[in-house]
Amino acid sequence: MAGEKLHEYDAIVVGSGPGGSTVARELSRNGKKTLVLERGKDIQKLGSYMTALRVLDMNPSREGLPMLRASITGGASVFYSASAADPPPWLATRYGIDLSPWLEEIKRETKAGVLPENLLGKASIKVMETANKLGYHWEPMAKFLDPAKYTRGYCCGADTHLGCKCGAKWTAREYLKDAVSAGAQLLVETECEQVIVENGAAVGVRVRTSDGRKKEFRAERIILSAGGLSTPLLLMRAGIDTVGDGCFSDPTVVVYGQAPFEGTWADPPVSVVTWEFYDSDGIRLGVIMEPKWLFALNLIKRSPRNLPLAFNYRKMVGILVKVKDDLSGRVYPDGSVSKGLGEQEWARLNKGIGVAKEILRAVGCPERTLIVSEAKGAHPSGTCRIGHAVTKDLETGIKNLYACDASVFPEALDRPTVLTILGLGKRLSRHILAAGDRNSASVSRV
């Protein structure tokens, strides 16, 4: 570092997903000199398999459970299903973290809400109506989708999982854009390798750029928002040994069937859901479909006999089964992850699969066409848990070092995570700004 000028900031945010972008936006809009570090690229052309392959990582755990990571501006929000679920009530009652003061503001800024009925998707509505006739309780799901941006009344459908081309889906890139407009500096293809700690306080970071150069940046506060599997690695390197000992993954399967009508490929993903099994069993179901060639690949991986179904993509209906899992496994210092599914998780998945098959049969899918996908870890989280590795104000055991992403969840959410993470980001920003005001007041009195 000799001879290279160090740049100093009020705050450095590591990661540009929902947590990092929210904190960067709020701090920069309040006059704080903010640096955002993103190890991925700022790819603007979305919606292709090539882009998804370049930035998505589905490396499995040691037990073989695929777990999603994304290296791109906006993080995994670029590829999510845009579901907007309120934070779980237990976050306030059990952990003293009430995000309600920020929820209406977030929904207004992101245009989150239930879609008009004509935009829910015909196949999804048919599934919902059929399920309700069977005695279940399905309903529309609030979405981070702006109906005004639909192209000719349609969104990207299943292809939104490759990145939304029509622009109707809100992603963390919107908050990141606001942060940059307010003065934040964004460095892409820049990986944070280490938090600099001096006298028990975080004072900066060391990074590696795409060309291999090493750089160092200093700041009064460091906020790690690198994701549920990367944030614990940085905290381990900083000397915190209470991270990484356990993980949640929200295990997920999709049950498919070939219907006698146009399937769910053109519908907004998870536009209708049921929560009726959530409190009792930790199970959530919703209508979904994978992009065409990803669907075909996954079906054939399960069995070559599924090839005929792959050619009937437009007739396929998919029902997502996502369950709340128990804390298990760990993240290791080398970046590998141990995370498997136990008997309880499989019992929940199998109960959800049974319900999904019943509904698919009722909409007219023949038994021979019912296929269950492999299980995946949808939301790696809980690796730096509130009350264990961070305080309820998201500060670590190192002064001025915070974490704000899915890693801090104290329990598995078993619900879409983005709205909760946005709320945590707003709350943390308020805490940091208030602490700065108190420090300024103390200095002025002296």
WOZIRA-V757633 format. One record per backbone hydrogen bond with DSSP energy under -0.5 kcal/mol. CO is the residue of the C=O (numbers start at 1). NH is the residue of the N-H. E is the energy in kcal/mol with one decimal. If there is no record, write none. Layout:
# WOZIRA-V757633
co=CO nh=NH e=E
co=CO nh=NH e=E
This chain:
# WOZIRA-V757633
co=1 nh=4 e=-2.0
co=3 nh=5 e=-0.5
co=7 nh=218 e=-2.4
co=9 nh=220 e=-1.3
co=10 nh=221 e=-1.0
co=11 nh=35 e=-2.2
co=12 nh=14 e=-0.5
co=12 nh=223 e=-2.9
co=13 nh=15 e=-0.8
co=13 nh=37 e=-2.8
co=14 nh=225 e=-3.0
co=17 nh=21 e=-2.9
co=18 nh=22 e=-1.5
co=19 nh=23 e=-2.2
co=20 nh=24 e=-2.6
co=21 nh=25 e=-2.2
co=22 nh=26 e=-2.5
co=23 nh=27 e=-2.6
co=24 nh=28 e=-2.3
co=25 nh=29 e=-2.1
co=26 nh=30 e=-0.7
co=27 nh=30 e=-0.7
co=27 nh=32 e=-2.5
co=28 nh=31 e=-1.5
co=32 nh=34 e=-0.7
co=33 nh=10 e=-2.1
co=33 nh=11 e=-1.9
co=34 nh=185 e=-2.7
co=35 nh=13 e=-3.4
co=36 nh=38 e=-0.5
co=36 nh=187 e=-2.7
co=37 nh=15 e=-3.0
co=38 nh=190 e=-2.2
co=40 nh=189 e=-2.5
co=41 nh=43 e=-0.9
co=41 nh=73 e=-2.0
co=44 nh=46 e=-1.1
co=48 nh=52 e=-1.9
co=49 nh=53 e=-2.6
co=50 nh=54 e=-1.6
co=51 nh=55 e=-1.5
co=52 nh=56 e=-2.4
co=55 nh=71 e=-2.6
co=57 nh=69 e=-1.9
co=59 nh=67 e=-1.0
co=61 nh=64 e=-2.0
co=64 nh=66 e=-0.7
co=65 nh=61 e=-1.9
co=66 nh=377 e=-3.7
co=69 nh=57 e=-3.1
co=70 nh=72 e=-0.7
co=71 nh=41 e=-0.8
co=72 nh=75 e=-2.7
co=74 nh=77 e=-1.2
co=75 nh=78 e=-1.8
co=76 nh=79 e=-1.7
co=76 nh=80 e=-0.7
co=78 nh=164 e=-0.6
co=82 nh=144 e=-3.4
co=83 nh=85 e=-0.6
co=88 nh=91 e=-1.8
co=89 nh=92 e=-1.3
co=89 nh=93 e=-1.8
co=90 nh=94 e=-2.4
co=90 nh=95 e=-0.7
co=91 nh=97 e=-2.0
co=92 nh=96 e=-1.3
co=96 nh=98 e=-0.7
co=97 nh=99 e=-0.7
co=99 nh=102 e=-1.8
co=99 nh=103 e=-0.7
co=100 nh=103 e=-0.7
co=100 nh=104 e=-0.6
co=102 nh=106 e=-2.3
co=103 nh=107 e=-2.6
co=104 nh=108 e=-2.2
co=105 nh=109 e=-2.3
co=106 nh=110 e=-2.5
co=107 nh=111 e=-1.1
co=107 nh=112 e=-1.2
co=113 nh=143 e=-2.7
co=116 nh=119 e=-2.2
co=117 nh=120 e=-1.3
co=121 nh=125 e=-2.4
co=122 nh=126 e=-2.0
co=123 nh=127 e=-2.3
co=124 nh=128 e=-2.4
co=125 nh=129 e=-2.9
co=126 nh=130 e=-2.4
co=127 nh=131 e=-2.7
co=128 nh=132 e=-2.2
co=129 nh=133 e=-1.7
co=130 nh=134 e=-1.4
co=131 nh=136 e=-2.3
co=132 nh=135 e=-0.9
co=136 nh=138 e=-0.5
co=139 nh=273 e=-3.0
co=141 nh=115 e=-0.5
co=142 nh=84 e=-2.8
co=143 nh=113 e=-2.2
co=143 nh=145 e=-1.1
co=144 nh=170 e=-2.7
co=145 nh=147 e=-0.8
co=146 nh=149 e=-2.2
co=147 nh=150 e=-1.5
co=150 nh=152 e=-0.7
co=151 nh=154 e=-1.8
co=154 nh=151 e=-2.1
co=156 nh=159 e=-1.5
co=157 nh=160 e=-1.9
co=158 nh=161 e=-1.7
co=159 nh=162 e=-2.1
co=160 nh=163 e=-1.5
co=162 nh=47 e=-1.9
co=168 nh=146 e=-2.3
co=171 nh=174 e=-2.0
co=171 nh=175 e=-0.5
co=172 nh=176 e=-2.3
co=173 nh=177 e=-2.5
co=174 nh=178 e=-1.8
co=175 nh=179 e=-2.3
co=176 nh=180 e=-2.3
co=177 nh=181 e=-2.3
co=178 nh=182 e=-1.6
co=179 nh=184 e=-2.6
co=180 nh=183 e=-1.5
co=185 nh=36 e=-3.3
co=186 nh=188 e=-0.5
co=187 nh=38 e=-2.6
co=189 nh=210 e=-0.8
co=190 nh=192 e=-0.5
co=191 nh=208 e=-2.3
co=194 nh=206 e=-2.8
co=195 nh=197 e=-0.6
co=196 nh=203 e=-2.7
co=196 nh=204 e=-1.1
co=198 nh=201 e=-1.5
co=200 nh=399 e=-1.7
co=201 nh=198 e=-2.8
co=203 nh=219 e=-2.1
co=204 nh=196 e=-3.1
co=205 nh=217 e=-2.4
co=206 nh=193 e=-2.8
co=206 nh=194 e=-1.6
co=207 nh=215 e=-2.2
co=208 nh=191 e=-2.5
co=209 nh=212 e=-2.1
co=213 nh=209 e=-2.5
co=215 nh=207 e=-2.7
co=216 nh=7 e=-0.6
co=217 nh=205 e=-2.5
co=218 nh=9 e=-2.0
co=221 nh=12 e=-2.2
co=222 nh=224 e=-0.5
co=222 nh=402 e=-2.8
co=223 nh=14 e=-2.9
co=223 nh=225 e=-0.6
co=224 nh=404 e=-2.6
co=225 nh=17 e=-0.6
co=227 nh=231 e=-2.5
co=230 nh=234 e=-1.5
co=231 nh=235 e=-1.9
co=232 nh=236 e=-2.4
co=233 nh=237 e=-2.2
co=234 nh=238 e=-1.1
co=235 nh=240 e=-2.5
co=236 nh=239 e=-1.7
co=239 nh=241 e=-0.6
co=244 nh=246 e=-1.7
co=244 nh=331 e=-2.5
co=247 nh=328 e=-1.4
co=248 nh=381 e=-2.4
co=249 nh=378 e=-0.9
co=249 nh=379 e=-1.8
co=250 nh=378 e=-1.2
co=251 nh=323 e=-2.2
co=252 nh=376 e=-2.1
co=253 nh=321 e=-3.0
co=254 nh=256 e=-0.5
co=254 nh=373 e=-2.7
co=255 nh=319 e=-2.5
co=256 nh=371 e=-2.2
co=257 nh=259 e=-0.7
co=257 nh=317 e=-2.9
co=258 nh=366 e=-0.6
co=264 nh=267 e=-1.0
co=265 nh=158 e=-3.0
co=268 nh=271 e=-1.1
co=271 nh=141 e=-2.8
co=272 nh=287 e=-1.7
co=273 nh=139 e=-2.8
co=274 nh=285 e=-1.3
co=275 nh=278 e=-2.0
co=275 nh=279 e=-0.6
co=277 nh=281 e=-2.2
co=277 nh=282 e=-0.9
co=277 nh=283 e=-1.2
co=278 nh=282 e=-1.6
co=282 nh=324 e=-2.6
co=284 nh=322 e=-2.8
co=285 nh=274 e=-2.1
co=286 nh=320 e=-3.7
co=287 nh=270 e=-2.6
co=288 nh=318 e=-0.6
co=291 nh=295 e=-2.8
co=292 nh=296 e=-2.3
co=293 nh=297 e=-2.2
co=294 nh=298 e=-2.4
co=295 nh=299 e=-2.3
co=296 nh=300 e=-2.4
co=297 nh=301 e=-2.2
co=298 nh=302 e=-1.4
co=299 nh=303 e=-1.7
co=303 nh=306 e=-2.2
co=304 nh=307 e=-1.8
co=306 nh=309 e=-0.9
co=306 nh=310 e=-1.4
co=307 nh=311 e=-1.2
co=309 nh=312 e=-1.4
co=310 nh=313 e=-0.7
co=312 nh=315 e=-2.0
co=313 nh=316 e=-1.7
co=314 nh=263 e=-3.6
co=315 nh=259 e=-3.2
co=316 nh=264 e=-1.8
co=317 nh=257 e=-1.9
co=318 nh=288 e=-2.5
co=318 nh=320 e=-0.5
co=319 nh=255 e=-2.6
co=320 nh=286 e=-1.4
co=321 nh=253 e=-2.2
co=322 nh=284 e=-2.7
co=328 nh=247 e=-1.2
co=330 nh=338 e=-3.1
co=332 nh=335 e=-2.5
co=336 nh=332 e=-2.9
co=337 nh=62 e=-2.9
co=337 nh=339 e=-0.6
co=338 nh=330 e=-1.4
co=339 nh=65 e=-0.6
co=342 nh=346 e=-2.2
co=343 nh=347 e=-2.2
co=344 nh=348 e=-2.1
co=345 nh=349 e=-2.7
co=346 nh=350 e=-2.8
co=347 nh=351 e=-1.8
co=348 nh=352 e=-2.3
co=349 nh=353 e=-2.8
co=350 nh=354 e=-2.1
co=351 nh=355 e=-1.8
co=352 nh=356 e=-2.7
co=353 nh=357 e=-2.6
co=354 nh=358 e=-1.9
co=355 nh=359 e=-2.1
co=356 nh=360 e=-2.4
co=357 nh=361 e=-2.5
co=358 nh=362 e=-1.8
co=359 nh=363 e=-1.5
co=360 nh=365 e=-2.5
co=361 nh=364 e=-1.3
co=364 nh=366 e=-0.5
co=366 nh=369 e=-1.7
co=367 nh=370 e=-1.6
co=371 nh=256 e=-3.4
co=375 nh=66 e=-0.6
co=376 nh=252 e=-2.3
co=377 nh=68 e=-1.5
co=381 nh=248 e=-2.9
co=382 nh=385 e=-0.6
co=383 nh=244 e=-3.3
co=385 nh=388 e=-1.9
co=385 nh=389 e=-3.4
co=385 nh=390 e=-1.7
co=390 nh=387 e=-3.0
co=391 nh=394 e=-2.2
co=394 nh=403 e=-1.9
co=395 nh=391 e=-2.3
co=397 nh=399 e=-0.5
co=398 nh=401 e=-1.7
co=399 nh=202 e=-2.9
co=400 nh=222 e=-2.6
co=401 nh=396 e=-3.1
co=402 nh=224 e=-2.9
co=405 nh=408 e=-1.7
co=406 nh=382 e=-2.0
co=406 nh=409 e=-1.3
co=407 nh=384 e=-3.2
co=408 nh=386 e=-2.1
co=417 nh=421 e=-2.2
co=418 nh=422 e=-2.7
co=419 nh=423 e=-2.1
co=420 nh=424 e=-2.3
co=421 nh=425 e=-2.4
co=422 nh=426 e=-2.3
co=423 nh=427 e=-2.5
co=424 nh=428 e=-2.8
co=425 nh=429 e=-2.2
co=426 nh=430 e=-2.1
co=427 nh=431 e=-2.0
co=428 nh=432 e=-2.7
co=429 nh=433 e=-2.8
co=430 nh=434 e=-2.3
co=431 nh=435 e=-2.3
co=432 nh=436 e=-2.2
co=433 nh=437 e=-2.1
co=434 nh=438 e=-2.1
co=435 nh=439 e=-2.2
co=436 nh=440 e=-2.3
co=437 nh=441 e=-2.3
co=438 nh=442 e=-2.1
co=439 nh=443 e=-2.2
co=440 nh=444 e=-2.4
co=441 nh=445 e=-1.8
co=442 nh=446 e=-1.6
